């Protein structure tokens, strides 16, 4: 299987938004089998919250959603300066429906029922087209903001000074808000293939990071999930 990675050489992260459980399950299984990391949700407001973190490489967005339509989610993401490639997915096949989506800033439009092979090819094409550092320069999780171009971190506007390793650790967690990352995941993301680094080092650096976050009132941002790893709270 060809591993699909982004410019950071990490698995492509896809947000799948669809109110049909069967579609979400099929896309999660299929895209995961292609080597991608898949997050799913079923409602428009949740899609906007997740998409606004800027932590995904591609968003597959259904048009008809409860709470907030796919069109409005897309419109608000673009208004907030989120340029993550968005592929609209809809049962509507009218040319005006497709034109409306593209005019709002969508990067493509797929009509249900669709070929999974073609859909996957479009996802890969969007990753290639949009895979530039500028697109992922900013990560936001709640009051946390990470400026990747300047390697600056702030919480509610207050700057946080981090060491290079602490910064990489924070970026790894913030790139997957709400997802539990194991110590092995974090070792690979922060230390790469350094064989001399042990899992205990992750605990040490999480402690360093927490103390600095606590100093600005964000001590609860990184949660320990006992027996599994660590998670960045995205609420």
Biotite code that builds the C-alpha atoms (Angstrom):
import biotite.structure as struc

atoms = struc.array([
    struc.Atom([0.000, 0.000, 0.000], chain_id="A", res_id=1, res_name="UNK", atom_name="CA", element="C"),
    struc.Atom([1.273, 3.480, -0.911], chain_id="A", res_id=2, res_name="UNK", atom_name="CA", element="C"),
    struc.Atom([1.460, 5.592, 2.253], chain_id="A", res_id=3, res_name="UNK", atom_name="CA", element="C"),
    struc.Atom([-0.170, 8.976, 1.683], chain_id="A", res_id=4, res_name="UNK", atom_name="CA", element="C"),
    struc.Atom([1.801, 11.696, 3.463], chain_id="A", res_id=5, res_name="UNK", atom_name="CA", element="C"),
    struc.Atom([1.860, 15.496, 3.516], chain_id="A", res_id=6, res_name="UNK", atom_name="CA", element="C"),
    struc.Atom([4.839, 17.833, 3.165], chain_id="A", res_id=7, res_name="UNK", atom_name="CA", element="C"),
    struc.Atom([5.819, 17.106, 6.784], chain_id="A", res_id=8, res_name="UNK", atom_name="CA", element="C"),
    struc.Atom([6.112, 13.404, 5.888], chain_id="A", res_id=9, res_name="UNK", atom_name="CA", element="C"),
    struc.Atom([3.299, 12.517, 8.289], chain_id="A", res_id=10, res_name="UNK", atom_name="CA", element="C"),
    struc.Atom([0.064, 10.711, 7.355], chain_id="A", res_id=11, res_name="UNK", atom_name="CA", element="C"),
    struc.Atom([-2.500, 12.893, 5.628], chain_id="A", res_id=12, res_name="UNK", atom_name="CA", element="C"),
    struc.Atom([-5.191, 14.029, 8.077], chain_id="A", res_id=13, res_name="UNK", atom_name="CA", element="C"),
    struc.Atom([-8.746, 14.025, 6.697], chain_id="A", res_id=14, res_name="UNK", atom_name="CA", element="C"),
    struc.Atom([-11.880, 15.413, 8.334], chain_id="A", res_id=15, res_name="UNK", atom_name="CA", element="C"),
    struc.Atom([-14.993, 13.601, 7.087], chain_id="A", res_id=16, res_name="UNK", atom_name="CA", element="C"),
    struc.Atom([-18.276, 15.428, 7.731], chain_id="A", res_id=17, res_name="UNK", atom_name="CA", element="C"),
    struc.Atom([-21.489, 13.577, 6.874], chain_id="A", res_id=18, res_name="UNK", atom_name="CA", element="C"),
    struc.Atom([-24.754, 13.031, 8.737], chain_id="A", res_id=19, res_name="UNK", atom_name="CA", element="C"),
    struc.Atom([-25.111, 9.477, 7.365], chain_id="A", res_id=20, res_name="UNK", atom_name="CA", element="C"),
    struc.Atom([-23.463, 6.979, 9.704], chain_id="A", res_id=21, res_name="UNK", atom_name="CA", element="C"),
    struc.Atom([-22.931, 4.488, 6.874], chain_id="A", res_id=22, res_name="UNK", atom_name="CA", element="C"),
    struc.Atom([-21.046, 7.041, 4.785], chain_id="A", res_id=23, res_name="UNK", atom_name="CA", element="C"),
    struc.Atom([-18.875, 8.071, 7.730], chain_id="A", res_id=24, res_name="UNK", atom_name="CA", element="C"),
    struc.Atom([-18.015, 4.459, 8.520], chain_id="A", res_id=25, res_name="UNK", atom_name="CA", element="C"),
    struc.Atom([-17.227, 3.561, 4.904], chain_id="A", res_id=26, res_name="UNK", atom_name="CA", element="C"),
    struc.Atom([-15.026, 6.606, 4.371], chain_id="A", res_id=27, res_name="UNK", atom_name="CA", element="C"),
    struc.Atom([-13.211, 6.122, 7.675], chain_id="A", res_id=28, res_name="UNK", atom_name="CA", element="C"),
    struc.Atom([-12.408, 2.510, 6.828], chain_id="A", res_id=29, res_name="UNK", atom_name="CA", element="C"),
    struc.Atom([-11.490, 3.173, 3.225], chain_id="A", res_id=30, res_name="UNK", atom_name="CA", element="C"),
    struc.Atom([-9.301, 6.234, 3.800], chain_id="A", res_id=31, res_name="UNK", atom_name="CA", element="C"),
    struc.Atom([-7.645, 4.626, 6.830], chain_id="A", res_id=32, res_name="UNK", atom_name="CA", element="C"),
    struc.Atom([-6.781, 1.648, 4.638], chain_id="A", res_id=33, res_name="UNK", atom_name="CA", element="C"),
    struc.Atom([-5.038, 4.139, 2.326], chain_id="A", res_id=34, res_name="UNK", atom_name="CA", element="C"),
    struc.Atom([-2.804, 5.192, 5.219], chain_id="A", res_id=35, res_name="UNK", atom_name="CA", element="C"),
    struc.Atom([-4.650, 8.394, 6.136], chain_id="A", res_id=36, res_name="UNK", atom_name="CA", element="C"),
    struc.Atom([-5.684, 9.575, 9.601], chain_id="A", res_id=37, res_name="UNK", atom_name="CA", element="C"),
    struc.Atom([-9.441, 10.126, 9.614], chain_id="A", res_id=38, res_name="UNK", atom_name="CA", element="C"),
    struc.Atom([-11.619, 12.148, 12.005], chain_id="A", res_id=39, res_name="UNK", atom_name="CA", element="C"),
    struc.Atom([-15.397, 12.057, 11.519], chain_id="A", res_id=40, res_name="UNK", atom_name="CA", element="C"),
    struc.Atom([-18.295, 14.192, 12.652], chain_id="A", res_id=41, res_name="UNK", atom_name="CA", element="C"),
    struc.Atom([-21.965, 14.461, 11.748], chain_id="A", res_id=42, res_name="UNK", atom_name="CA", element="C"),
    struc.Atom([-23.028, 18.050, 12.463], chain_id="A", res_id=43, res_name="UNK", atom_name="CA", element="C"),
    struc.Atom([-22.246, 21.462, 11.012], chain_id="A", res_id=44, res_name="UNK", atom_name="CA", element="C"),
    struc.Atom([-21.229, 23.351, 14.148], chain_id="A", res_id=45, res_name="UNK", atom_name="CA", element="C"),
    struc.Atom([-18.861, 20.551, 15.169], chain_id="A", res_id=46, res_name="UNK", atom_name="CA", element="C"),
    struc.Atom([-17.426, 20.524, 11.657], chain_id="A", res_id=47, res_name="UNK", atom_name="CA", element="C"),
    struc.Atom([-16.739, 24.257, 11.902], chain_id="A", res_id=48, res_name="UNK", atom_name="CA", element="C"),
    struc.Atom([-15.076, 23.866, 15.304], chain_id="A", res_id=49, res_name="UNK", atom_name="CA", element="C"),
    struc.Atom([-12.813, 21.055, 14.099], chain_id="A", res_id=50, res_name="UNK", atom_name="CA", element="C"),
    struc.Atom([-12.078, 22.607, 10.720], chain_id="A", res_id=51, res_name="UNK", atom_name="CA", element="C"),
    struc.Atom([-11.183, 25.946, 12.308], chain_id="A", res_id=52, res_name="UNK", atom_name="CA", element="C"),
    struc.Atom([-8.229, 24.350, 14.131], chain_id="A", res_id=53, res_name="UNK", atom_name="CA", element="C"),
    struc.Atom([-6.394, 24.249, 10.790], chain_id="A", res_id=54, res_name="UNK", atom_name="CA", element="C"),
    struc.Atom([-5.024, 20.824, 11.685], chain_id="A", res_id=55, res_name="UNK", atom_name="CA", element="C"),
    struc.Atom([-6.379, 18.852, 8.694], chain_id="A", res_id=56, res_name="UNK", atom_name="CA", element="C"),
    struc.Atom([-4.907, 18.395, 5.226], chain_id="A", res_id=57, res_name="UNK", atom_name="CA", element="C"),
    struc.Atom([-8.286, 17.866, 3.511], chain_id="A", res_id=58, res_name="UNK", atom_name="CA", element="C"),
    struc.Atom([-11.938, 18.220, 4.555], chain_id="A", res_id=59, res_name="UNK", atom_name="CA", element="C"),
    struc.Atom([-14.661, 16.071, 2.944], chain_id="A", res_id=60, res_name="UNK", atom_name="CA", element="C"),
    struc.Atom([-17.790, 18.105, 3.620], chain_id="A", res_id=61, res_name="UNK", atom_name="CA", element="C"),
    struc.Atom([-21.378, 17.031, 3.005], chain_id="A", res_id=62, res_name="UNK", atom_name="CA", element="C"),
    struc.Atom([-23.649, 19.853, 1.895], chain_id="A", res_id=63, res_name="UNK", atom_name="CA", element="C"),
    struc.Atom([-26.814, 18.856, 3.789], chain_id="A", res_id=64, res_name="UNK", atom_name="CA", element="C"),
    struc.Atom([-25.960, 18.804, 7.491], chain_id="A", res_id=65, res_name="UNK", atom_name="CA", element="C"),
    struc.Atom([-27.931, 19.384, 10.696], chain_id="A", res_id=66, res_name="UNK", atom_name="CA", element="C"),
    struc.Atom([-27.148, 22.545, 12.624], chain_id="A", res_id=67, res_name="UNK", atom_name="CA", element="C"),
    struc.Atom([-25.180, 24.323, 9.916], chain_id="A", res_id=68, res_name="UNK", atom_name="CA", element="C"),
    struc.Atom([-25.116, 23.468, 6.227], chain_id="A", res_id=69, res_name="UNK", atom_name="CA", element="C"),
    struc.Atom([-21.913, 22.493, 4.464], chain_id="A", res_id=70, res_name="UNK", atom_name="CA", element="C"),
    struc.Atom([-22.097, 25.710, 2.452], chain_id="A", res_id=71, res_name="UNK", atom_name="CA", element="C"),
    struc.Atom([-22.180, 27.804, 5.631], chain_id="A", res_id=72, res_name="UNK", atom_name="CA", element="C"),
    struc.Atom([-19.392, 25.777, 7.240], chain_id="A", res_id=73, res_name="UNK", atom_name="CA", element="C"),
    struc.Atom([-17.237, 26.372, 4.164], chain_id="A", res_id=74, res_name="UNK", atom_name="CA", element="C"),
    struc.Atom([-18.118, 30.054, 4.028], chain_id="A", res_id=75, res_name="UNK", atom_name="CA", element="C"),
    struc.Atom([-17.209, 30.609, 7.686], chain_id="A", res_id=76, res_name="UNK", atom_name="CA", element="C"),
    struc.Atom([-13.964, 28.656, 7.418], chain_id="A", res_id=77, res_name="UNK", atom_name="CA", element="C"),
    struc.Atom([-12.836, 30.799, 4.498], chain_id="A", res_id=78, res_name="UNK", atom_name="CA", element="C"),
    struc.Atom([-13.924, 33.956, 6.339], chain_id="A", res_id=79, res_name="UNK", atom_name="CA", element="C"),
    struc.Atom([-11.698, 32.914, 9.261], chain_id="A", res_id=80, res_name="UNK", atom_name="CA", element="C"),
    struc.Atom([-8.745, 32.513, 6.948], chain_id="A", res_id=81, res_name="UNK", atom_name="CA", element="C"),
    struc.Atom([-8.740, 28.689, 6.970], chain_id="A", res_id=82, res_name="UNK", atom_name="CA", element="C"),
    struc.Atom([-7.470, 27.560, 3.565], chain_id="A", res_id=83, res_name="UNK", atom_name="CA", element="C"),
    struc.Atom([-7.604, 23.793, 4.091], chain_id="A", res_id=84, res_name="UNK", atom_name="CA", element="C"),
    struc.Atom([-8.701, 22.172, 0.800], chain_id="A", res_id=85, res_name="UNK", atom_name="CA", element="C"),
    struc.Atom([-12.406, 21.289, 0.950], chain_id="A", res_id=86, res_name="UNK", atom_name="CA", element="C"),
    struc.Atom([-14.111, 18.679, -1.213], chain_id="A", res_id=87, res_name="UNK", atom_name="CA", element="C"),
    struc.Atom([-17.888, 19.078, -1.093], chain_id="A", res_id=88, res_name="UNK", atom_name="CA", element="C"),
    struc.Atom([-19.891, 15.853, -1.182], chain_id="A", res_id=89, res_name="UNK", atom_name="CA", element="C"),
    struc.Atom([-23.584, 15.984, -2.026], chain_id="A", res_id=90, res_name="UNK", atom_name="CA", element="C"),
    struc.Atom([-26.518, 14.137, -3.541], chain_id="A", res_id=91, res_name="UNK", atom_name="CA", element="C"),
    struc.Atom([-27.343, 17.384, -5.362], chain_id="A", res_id=92, res_name="UNK", atom_name="CA", element="C"),
    struc.Atom([-26.019, 17.172, -8.904], chain_id="A", res_id=93, res_name="UNK", atom_name="CA", element="C"),
    struc.Atom([-27.320, 20.443, -10.328], chain_id="A", res_id=94, res_name="UNK", atom_name="CA", element="C"),
    struc.Atom([-24.800, 22.715, -12.021], chain_id="A", res_id=95, res_name="UNK", atom_name="CA", element="C"),
    struc.Atom([-25.910, 25.683, -9.893], chain_id="A", res_id=96, res_name="UNK", atom_name="CA", element="C"),
    struc.Atom([-25.379, 23.665, -6.691], chain_id="A", res_id=97, res_name="UNK", atom_name="CA", element="C"),
    struc.Atom([-21.850, 22.868, -7.769], chain_id="A", res_id=98, res_name="UNK", atom_name="CA", element="C"),
    struc.Atom([-21.209, 26.456, -8.859], chain_id="A", res_id=99, res_name="UNK", atom_name="CA", element="C"),
    struc.Atom([-22.424, 27.782, -5.485], chain_id="A", res_id=100, res_name="UNK", atom_name="CA", element="C"),
    struc.Atom([-19.991, 25.527, -3.637], chain_id="A", res_id=101, res_name="UNK", atom_name="CA", element="C"),
    struc.Atom([-17.046, 26.434, -5.839], chain_id="A", res_id=102, res_name="UNK", atom_name="CA", element="C"),
    struc.Atom([-17.861, 30.145, -5.570], chain_id="A", res_id=103, res_name="UNK", atom_name="CA", element="C"),
    struc.Atom([-17.757, 29.849, -1.761], chain_id="A", res_id=104, res_name="UNK", atom_name="CA", element="C"),
    struc.Atom([-14.244, 28.478, -1.916], chain_id="A", res_id=105, res_name="UNK", atom_name="CA", element="C"),
    struc.Atom([-14.594, 24.712, -2.347], chain_id="A", res_id=106, res_name="UNK", atom_name="CA", element="C"),
    struc.Atom([-11.733, 22.951, -4.132], chain_id="A", res_id=107, res_name="UNK", atom_name="CA", element="C"),
    struc.Atom([-13.930, 20.275, -5.665], chain_id="A", res_id=108, res_name="UNK", atom_name="CA", element="C"),
    struc.Atom([-17.442, 18.801, -5.753], chain_id="A", res_id=109, res_name="UNK", atom_name="CA", element="C"),
    struc.Atom([-18.374, 15.102, -5.712], chain_id="A", res_id=110, res_name="UNK", atom_name="CA", element="C"),
    struc.Atom([-21.886, 13.818, -6.337], chain_id="A", res_id=111, res_name="UNK", atom_name="CA", element="C"),
    struc.Atom([-23.309, 10.861, -4.391], chain_id="A", res_id=112, res_name="UNK", atom_name="CA", element="C"),
    struc.Atom([-23.182, 7.979, -5.067], chain_id="A", res_id=113, res_name="UNK", atom_name="CA", element="C"),
    struc.Atom([-19.497, 8.279, -5.862], chain_id="A", res_id=114, res_name="UNK", atom_name="CA", element="C"),
    struc.Atom([-16.645, 5.976, -6.770], chain_id="A", res_id=115, res_name="UNK", atom_name="CA", element="C"),
    struc.Atom([-14.337, 5.517, -3.783], chain_id="A", res_id=116, res_name="UNK", atom_name="CA", element="C"),
    struc.Atom([-11.380, 5.100, -6.137], chain_id="A", res_id=117, res_name="UNK", atom_name="CA", element="C"),
    struc.Atom([-12.099, 8.461, -7.767], chain_id="A", res_id=118, res_name="UNK", atom_name="CA", element="C"),
    struc.Atom([-12.759, 10.132, -4.406], chain_id="A", res_id=119, res_name="UNK", atom_name="CA", element="C"),
    struc.Atom([-9.430, 8.913, -3.026], chain_id="A", res_id=120, res_name="UNK", atom_name="CA", element="C"),
    struc.Atom([-7.628, 10.146, -6.136], chain_id="A", res_id=121, res_name="UNK", atom_name="CA", element="C"),
    struc.Atom([-9.211, 13.569, -5.668], chain_id="A", res_id=122, res_name="UNK", atom_name="CA", element="C"),
    struc.Atom([-8.097, 13.658, -2.025], chain_id="A", res_id=123, res_name="UNK", atom_name="CA", element="C"),
    struc.Atom([-4.520, 12.860, -3.069], chain_id="A", res_id=124, res_name="UNK", atom_name="CA", element="C"),
    struc.Atom([-4.689, 15.546, -5.755], chain_id="A", res_id=125, res_name="UNK", atom_name="CA", element="C"),
    struc.Atom([-5.886, 18.131, -3.231], chain_id="A", res_id=126, res_name="UNK", atom_name="CA", element="C"),
    struc.Atom([-3.046, 17.221, -0.890], chain_id="A", res_id=127, res_name="UNK", atom_name="CA", element="C"),
    struc.Atom([-0.524, 17.702, -3.682], chain_id="A", res_id=128, res_name="UNK", atom_name="CA", element="C"),
    struc.Atom([-2.095, 20.979, -4.777], chain_id="A", res_id=129, res_name="UNK", atom_name="CA", element="C"),
    struc.Atom([-2.449, 22.501, -1.331], chain_id="A", res_id=130, res_name="UNK", atom_name="CA", element="C"),
    struc.Atom([0.609, 21.001, 0.365], chain_id="A", res_id=131, res_name="UNK", atom_name="CA", element="C"),
    struc.Atom([2.578, 24.161, 1.065], chain_id="A", res_id=132, res_name="UNK", atom_name="CA", element="C"),
    struc.Atom([3.914, 25.405, 4.374], chain_id="A", res_id=133, res_name="UNK", atom_name="CA", element="C"),
    struc.Atom([1.833, 28.571, 4.161], chain_id="A", res_id=134, res_name="UNK", atom_name="CA", element="C"),
    struc.Atom([-1.380, 26.587, 4.301], chain_id="A", res_id=135, res_name="UNK", atom_name="CA", element="C"),
    struc.Atom([-0.458, 25.108, 7.674], chain_id="A", res_id=136, res_name="UNK", atom_name="CA", element="C"),
    struc.Atom([1.284, 28.127, 9.175], chain_id="A", res_id=137, res_name="UNK", atom_name="CA", element="C"),
    struc.Atom([-1.302, 28.558, 11.921], chain_id="A", res_id=138, res_name="UNK", atom_name="CA", element="C"),
    struc.Atom([-2.836, 26.065, 14.342], chain_id="A", res_id=139, res_name="UNK", atom_name="CA", element="C"),
    struc.Atom([-5.613, 27.074, 16.725], chain_id="A", res_id=140, res_name="UNK", atom_name="CA", element="C"),
    struc.Atom([-7.140, 25.042, 19.541], chain_id="A", res_id=141, res_name="UNK", atom_name="CA", element="C"),
    struc.Atom([-9.381, 27.126, 21.764], chain_id="A", res_id=142, res_name="UNK", atom_name="CA", element="C"),
    struc.Atom([-7.298, 30.037, 23.073], chain_id="A", res_id=143, res_name="UNK", atom_name="CA", element="C"),
    struc.Atom([-4.072, 28.349, 21.963], chain_id="A", res_id=144, res_name="UNK", atom_name="CA", element="C"),
    struc.Atom([-2.485, 29.709, 18.791], chain_id="A", res_id=145, res_name="UNK", atom_name="CA", element="C"),
    struc.Atom([0.649, 28.355, 17.146], chain_id="A", res_id=146, res_name="UNK", atom_name="CA", element="C"),
    struc.Atom([2.332, 30.421, 14.438], chain_id="A", res_id=147, res_name="UNK", atom_name="CA", element="C"),
    struc.Atom([4.459, 27.871, 12.613], chain_id="A", res_id=148, res_name="UNK", atom_name="CA", element="C"),
    struc.Atom([6.200, 30.330, 10.328], chain_id="A", res_id=149, res_name="UNK", atom_name="CA", element="C"),
    struc.Atom([7.524, 32.305, 13.290], chain_id="A", res_id=150, res_name="UNK", atom_name="CA", element="C"),
    struc.Atom([7.576, 29.351, 15.730], chain_id="A", res_id=151, res_name="UNK", atom_name="CA", element="C"),
    struc.Atom([5.568, 31.459, 18.173], chain_id="A", res_id=152, res_name="UNK", atom_name="CA", element="C"),
    struc.Atom([3.026, 30.145, 20.665], chain_id="A", res_id=153, res_name="UNK", atom_name="CA", element="C"),
    struc.Atom([0.432, 32.077, 22.649], chain_id="A", res_id=154, res_name="UNK", atom_name="CA", element="C"),
    struc.Atom([-2.521, 31.411, 24.938], chain_id="A", res_id=155, res_name="UNK", atom_name="CA", element="C"),
    struc.Atom([-5.274, 34.051, 24.973], chain_id="A", res_id=156, res_name="UNK", atom_name="CA", element="C"),
    struc.Atom([-2.714, 36.471, 23.577], chain_id="A", res_id=157, res_name="UNK", atom_name="CA", element="C"),
    struc.Atom([-0.041, 35.722, 26.187], chain_id="A", res_id=158, res_name="UNK", atom_name="CA", element="C"),
    struc.Atom([3.217, 34.446, 24.625], chain_id="A", res_id=159, res_name="UNK", atom_name="CA", element="C"),
    struc.Atom([4.660, 31.114, 25.756], chain_id="A", res_id=160, res_name="UNK", atom_name="CA", element="C"),
    struc.Atom([8.404, 30.527, 25.426], chain_id="A", res_id=161, res_name="UNK", atom_name="CA", element="C"),
    struc.Atom([9.132, 26.893, 24.542], chain_id="A", res_id=162, res_name="UNK", atom_name="CA", element="C"),
    struc.Atom([12.277, 24.932, 23.818], chain_id="A", res_id=163, res_name="UNK", atom_name="CA", element="C"),
    struc.Atom([12.527, 23.316, 20.353], chain_id="A", res_id=164, res_name="UNK", atom_name="CA", element="C"),
    struc.Atom([11.478, 19.894, 21.729], chain_id="A", res_id=165, res_name="UNK", atom_name="CA", element="C"),
    struc.Atom([8.595, 21.371, 23.742], chain_id="A", res_id=166, res_name="UNK", atom_name="CA", element="C"),
    struc.Atom([7.433, 23.222, 20.640], chain_id="A", res_id=167, res_name="UNK", atom_name="CA", element="C"),
    struc.Atom([7.465, 20.052, 18.513], chain_id="A", res_id=168, res_name="UNK", atom_name="CA", element="C"),
    struc.Atom([5.580, 18.183, 21.229], chain_id="A", res_id=169, res_name="UNK", atom_name="CA", element="C"),
    struc.Atom([2.911, 20.882, 21.401], chain_id="A", res_id=170, res_name="UNK", atom_name="CA", element="C"),
    struc.Atom([2.526, 20.955, 17.604], chain_id="A", res_id=171, res_name="UNK", atom_name="CA", element="C"),
    struc.Atom([2.146, 17.157, 17.499], chain_id="A", res_id=172, res_name="UNK", atom_name="CA", element="C"),
    struc.Atom([-0.668, 17.301, 20.064], chain_id="A", res_id=173, res_name="UNK", atom_name="CA", element="C"),
    struc.Atom([-2.338, 20.412, 18.619], chain_id="A", res_id=174, res_name="UNK", atom_name="CA", element="C"),
    struc.Atom([-2.357, 18.894, 15.128], chain_id="A", res_id=175, res_name="UNK", atom_name="CA", element="C"),
    struc.Atom([-4.744, 16.190, 16.378], chain_id="A", res_id=176, res_name="UNK", atom_name="CA", element="C"),
    struc.Atom([-6.985, 17.841, 18.989], chain_id="A", res_id=177, res_name="UNK", atom_name="CA", element="C"),
    struc.Atom([-9.163, 15.380, 20.881], chain_id="A", res_id=178, res_name="UNK", atom_name="CA", element="C"),
    struc.Atom([-7.095, 12.417, 19.662], chain_id="A", res_id=179, res_name="UNK", atom_name="CA", element="C"),
    struc.Atom([-5.082, 10.258, 22.062], chain_id="A", res_id=180, res_name="UNK", atom_name="CA", element="C"),
    struc.Atom([-1.451, 10.009, 20.981], chain_id="A", res_id=181, res_name="UNK", atom_name="CA", element="C"),
    struc.Atom([0.682, 7.230, 22.406], chain_id="A", res_id=182, res_name="UNK", atom_name="CA", element="C"),
    struc.Atom([4.201, 7.783, 23.693], chain_id="A", res_id=183, res_name="UNK", atom_name="CA", element="C"),
    struc.Atom([5.428, 5.999, 20.563], chain_id="A", res_id=184, res_name="UNK", atom_name="CA", element="C"),
    struc.Atom([3.477, 8.454, 18.381], chain_id="A", res_id=185, res_name="UNK", atom_name="CA", element="C"),
    struc.Atom([5.053, 11.401, 20.177], chain_id="A", res_id=186, res_name="UNK", atom_name="CA", element="C"),
    struc.Atom([8.530, 9.872, 20.111], chain_id="A", res_id=187, res_name="UNK", atom_name="CA", element="C"),
    struc.Atom([8.303, 9.561, 16.338], chain_id="A", res_id=188, res_name="UNK", atom_name="CA", element="C"),
    struc.Atom([6.879, 13.078, 15.883], chain_id="A", res_id=189, res_name="UNK", atom_name="CA", element="C"),
    struc.Atom([9.410, 14.838, 18.130], chain_id="A", res_id=190, res_name="UNK", atom_name="CA", element="C"),
    struc.Atom([12.545, 12.707, 18.128], chain_id="A", res_id=191, res_name="UNK", atom_name="CA", element="C"),
    struc.Atom([12.173, 10.827, 14.836], chain_id="A", res_id=192, res_name="UNK", atom_name="CA", element="C"),
    struc.Atom([14.273, 7.698, 14.522], chain_id="A", res_id=193, res_name="UNK", atom_name="CA", element="C"),
    struc.Atom([16.642, 8.460, 17.404], chain_id="A", res_id=194, res_name="UNK", atom_name="CA", element="C"),
    struc.Atom([17.051, 4.974, 18.862], chain_id="A", res_id=195, res_name="UNK", atom_name="CA", element="C"),
    struc.Atom([18.608, 6.227, 22.097], chain_id="A", res_id=196, res_name="UNK", atom_name="CA", element="C"),
    struc.Atom([15.502, 8.118, 23.232], chain_id="A", res_id=197, res_name="UNK", atom_name="CA", element="C"),
    struc.Atom([13.143, 6.177, 25.519], chain_id="A", res_id=198, res_name="UNK", atom_name="CA", element="C"),
    struc.Atom([9.445, 6.499, 26.245], chain_id="A", res_id=199, res_name="UNK", atom_name="CA", element="C"),
    struc.Atom([10.229, 8.037, 29.643], chain_id="A", res_id=200, res_name="UNK", atom_name="CA", element="C"),
    struc.Atom([11.587, 11.114, 27.867], chain_id="A", res_id=201, res_name="UNK", atom_name="CA", element="C"),
    struc.Atom([8.064, 11.829, 26.608], chain_id="A", res_id=202, res_name="UNK", atom_name="CA", element="C"),
    struc.Atom([6.769, 11.954, 30.200], chain_id="A", res_id=203, res_name="UNK", atom_name="CA", element="C"),
    struc.Atom([9.548, 14.353, 31.156], chain_id="A", res_id=204, res_name="UNK", atom_name="CA", element="C"),
    struc.Atom([8.848, 16.743, 28.290], chain_id="A", res_id=205, res_name="UNK", atom_name="CA", element="C"),
    struc.Atom([5.086, 16.598, 28.801], chain_id="A", res_id=206, res_name="UNK", atom_name="CA", element="C"),
    struc.Atom([5.817, 17.719, 32.355], chain_id="A", res_id=207, res_name="UNK", atom_name="CA", element="C"),
    struc.Atom([7.978, 20.594, 31.095], chain_id="A", res_id=208, res_name="UNK", atom_name="CA", element="C"),
    struc.Atom([5.273, 21.619, 28.633], chain_id="A", res_id=209, res_name="UNK", atom_name="CA", element="C"),
    struc.Atom([2.490, 21.461, 31.217], chain_id="A", res_id=210, res_name="UNK", atom_name="CA", element="C"),
    struc.Atom([4.363, 23.714, 33.625], chain_id="A", res_id=211, res_name="UNK", atom_name="CA", element="C"),
    struc.Atom([4.727, 26.365, 30.942], chain_id="A", res_id=212, res_name="UNK", atom_name="CA", element="C"),
    struc.Atom([1.081, 26.046, 29.918], chain_id="A", res_id=213, res_name="UNK", atom_name="CA", element="C"),
    struc.Atom([-0.002, 26.219, 33.552], chain_id="A", res_id=214, res_name="UNK", atom_name="CA", element="C"),
    struc.Atom([1.869, 29.510, 33.939], chain_id="A", res_id=215, res_name="UNK", atom_name="CA", element="C"),
    struc.Atom([-0.561, 31.150, 31.473], chain_id="A", res_id=216, res_name="UNK", atom_name="CA", element="C"),
    struc.Atom([-3.690, 29.400, 32.761], chain_id="A", res_id=217, res_name="UNK", atom_name="CA", element="C"),
    struc.Atom([-3.723, 26.521, 30.275], chain_id="A", res_id=218, res_name="UNK", atom_name="CA", element="C"),
    struc.Atom([-2.639, 23.725, 32.582], chain_id="A", res_id=219, res_name="UNK", atom_name="CA", element="C"),
    struc.Atom([-5.611, 21.518, 31.675], chain_id="A", res_id=220, res_name="UNK", atom_name="CA", element="C"),
    struc.Atom([-4.931, 21.676, 27.942], chain_id="A", res_id=221, res_name="UNK", atom_name="CA", element="C"),
    struc.Atom([-2.861, 18.475, 27.798], chain_id="A", res_id=222, res_name="UNK", atom_name="CA", element="C"),
    struc.Atom([-4.591, 15.499, 29.399], chain_id="A", res_id=223, res_name="UNK", atom_name="CA", element="C"),
    struc.Atom([-3.069, 12.166, 30.418], chain_id="A", res_id=224, res_name="UNK", atom_name="CA", element="C"),
    struc.Atom([-5.162, 9.193, 29.280], chain_id="A", res_id=225, res_name="UNK", atom_name="CA", element="C"),
    struc.Atom([-3.855, 6.511, 31.596], chain_id="A", res_id=226, res_name="UNK", atom_name="CA", element="C"),
    struc.Atom([-2.654, 3.389, 29.873], chain_id="A", res_id=227, res_name="UNK", atom_name="CA", element="C"),
    struc.Atom([-2.904, 5.007, 26.444], chain_id="A", res_id=228, res_name="UNK", atom_name="CA", element="C"),
    struc.Atom([-1.068, 8.313, 26.105], chain_id="A", res_id=229, res_name="UNK", atom_name="CA", element="C"),
    struc.Atom([-1.842, 12.018, 25.934], chain_id="A", res_id=230, res_name="UNK", atom_name="CA", element="C"),
    struc.Atom([-4.577, 14.129, 24.405], chain_id="A", res_id=231, res_name="UNK", atom_name="CA", element="C"),
    struc.Atom([-5.010, 17.829, 23.742], chain_id="A", res_id=232, res_name="UNK", atom_name="CA", element="C"),
    struc.Atom([-8.423, 18.914, 24.933], chain_id="A", res_id=233, res_name="UNK", atom_name="CA", element="C"),
    struc.Atom([-10.216, 20.764, 22.163], chain_id="A", res_id=234, res_name="UNK", atom_name="CA", element="C"),
    struc.Atom([-13.240, 22.012, 24.077], chain_id="A", res_id=235, res_name="UNK", atom_name="CA", element="C"),
])
